[in-house]
Amino acid sequence: MPTFIVGHLNNDTDSVVSAIALSYLEKQMGKDCQPAIASPINRETGFVLKNFGLAVPEIIPEGEKKVILVDHNEPSQISPNIQVNEIQCIIDHHKLGGLKTSQPISVRIKTVGSTSTIITGIFQRKGVAITKEMAGILIAGILSDTLKLTSPTTHDDDKGAVDFLNKTAGLDVDSFTDAMFEAKSDIAGMEISEIVECDYKTFEAKGKKFGIGVWETVKPDAVIKRGEEILGALKNKKKSDGLDFIFFAVVDILNNESVMFMPGTAEKEIIRKAYGANTENGLATLPGVVSRKKQMTPQIEKALA
């Protein structure tokens, strides 16, 4: 059986393309690896894979297997089809999330803007030739996770990786990113629960469990005008998942700000503590806040203390 390489639940473009590109690299080195996904892909990822003529990986199977995790290490973000003792390796760019294993495993974590940047570095170190398709999807992963290299998570390595990869991919980065973000922003025909849970992660801190959903878009008004529905969906999600708190941020890519949705008094108090923001009507505008990893989760955890 191959080693499966897979990203987090409620996957995003970076997690999916990292799994595909790393699987390709490992196969070039004679290893039996296969990319997988933990959940159906979103519209941005679908656009990227279609653009480069690549198939959508299958859902990771149940049953005994070997697994490499990419773009995550929090236990709550791991597919329920994966047992901890199946994990052989982690490649990630997030904080350590408390995963405990019974045996030593290989772990590579780097403070860059995307896992795709780390995978690019592995191609370079191993001297494995990269195809136009692999270069293209890795660029997409970097641009998606760093909001076209504008997020505060962006590292010089991310910029260097895009320059390196584009020598092979030959993309018009501006027009490609515009098209990718248009696909990301498309909510036509989507239920409100899909929007809230599309890019959603849970965390634990200070004995509390909380969820943060993010919707990155170039058309924020299309989502914000459905505010009452969003708050209702958050209340339902909070209850069904047994959470202490839940938040949802509409990230305005073009204006570099977020509108944070808070369904209850407890959430409002945390956001007031974290940002000094006005939380009237369960909404707060947060200028300059666009990164869940660097600007939302750490501030919420600090407020919980």
Rosetta blueprint (number, residue, H / E / L):
1 M L
2 P L
3 T E
4 F E
5 I E
6 V E
7 G L
8 H L
9 L L
10 N L
11 N L
12 D L
13 T H
14 D H
15 S H
16 V H
17 V H
18 S H
19 A H
20 I H
21 A H
22 L H
23 S H
24 Y H
25 L H
26 E H
27 K H
28 Q H
29 M L
30 G L
31 K L
32 D L
33 C E
34 Q E
35 P E
36 A E
37 I E
38 A L
39 S L
40 P L
41 I L
42 N L
43 R H
44 E H
45 T H
46 G H
47 F H
48 V H
49 L H
50 K H
51 N H
52 F L
53 G L
54 L L
55 A L
56 V L
57 P L
58 E L
59 I E
60 I L
61 P L
62 E L
63 G L
64 E L
65 K L
66 K E
67 V E
68 I E
69 L E
70 V E
71 D L
72 H L
73 N L
74 E L
75 P H
76 S H
77 Q H
78 I L
79 S L
80 P L
81 N L
82 I L
83 Q L
84 V H
85 N H
86 E H
87 I E
88 Q E
89 C E
90 I E
91 I E
92 D E
93 H L
94 H L
95 K L
96 L L
97 G L
98 G L
99 L L
100 K L
101 T L
102 S L
103 Q L
104 P L
105 I L
106 S E
107 V E
108 R E
109 I E
110 K L
111 T L
112 V L
113 G L
114 S L
115 T H
116 S H
117 T H
118 I H
119 I H
120 T H
121 G H
122 I H
123 F H
124 Q H
125 R H
126 K H
127 G L
128 V L
129 A L
130 I L
131 T L
132 K H
133 E H
134 M H
135 A H
136 G H
137 I H
138 L H
139 I H
140 A H
141 G H
142 I H
143 L H
144 S H
145 D H
146 T L
147 L L
148 K L
149 L L
150 T L
151 S L
152 P L
153 T L
154 T L
155 H L
156 D H
157 D H
158 D H
159 K H
160 G H
161 A H
162 V H
163 D H
164 F H
165 L H
166 N H
167 K H
168 T H
169 A H
170 G L
171 L L
172 D L
173 V H
174 D H
175 S H
176 F H
177 T H
178 D H
179 A H
180 M H
181 F H
182 E H
183 A H
184 K H
185 S H
186 D L
187 I L
188 A L
189 G L
190 M L
191 E L
192 I H
193 S H
194 E H
195 I H
196 V H
197 E H
198 C L
199 D L
200 Y E
201 K E
202 T E
203 F E
204 E E
205 A E
206 K L
207 G L
208 K E
209 K E
210 F E
211 G E
212 I E
213 G E
214 V E
215 W E
216 E E
217 T E
218 V L
219 K L
220 P H
221 D H
222 A H
223 V H
224 I H
225 K L
226 R L
227 G H
228 E H
229 E H
230 I H
231 L H
232 G H
233 A H
234 L H
235 K H
236 N H
237 K H
238 K H
239 K H
240 S H
241 D L
242 G L
243 L L
244 D L
245 F E
246 I E
247 F E
248 F E
249 A E
250 V E
251 V E
252 D E
253 I L
254 L L
255 N L
256 N L
257 E E
258 S E
259 V E
260 M E
261 F E
262 M L
263 P L
264 G L
265 T H
266 A H
267 E H
268 K H
269 E H
270 I H
271 I H
272 R H
273 K H
274 A H
275 Y H
276 G L
277 A L
278 N L
279 T L
280 E H
281 N H
282 G H
283 L E
284 A E
285 T E
286 L E
287 P E
288 G L
289 V L
290 V L
291 S L
292 R H
293 K H
294 K H
295 Q H
296 M H
297 T H
298 P H
299 Q H
300 I H
301 E H
302 K H
303 A H
304 L H
305 A L
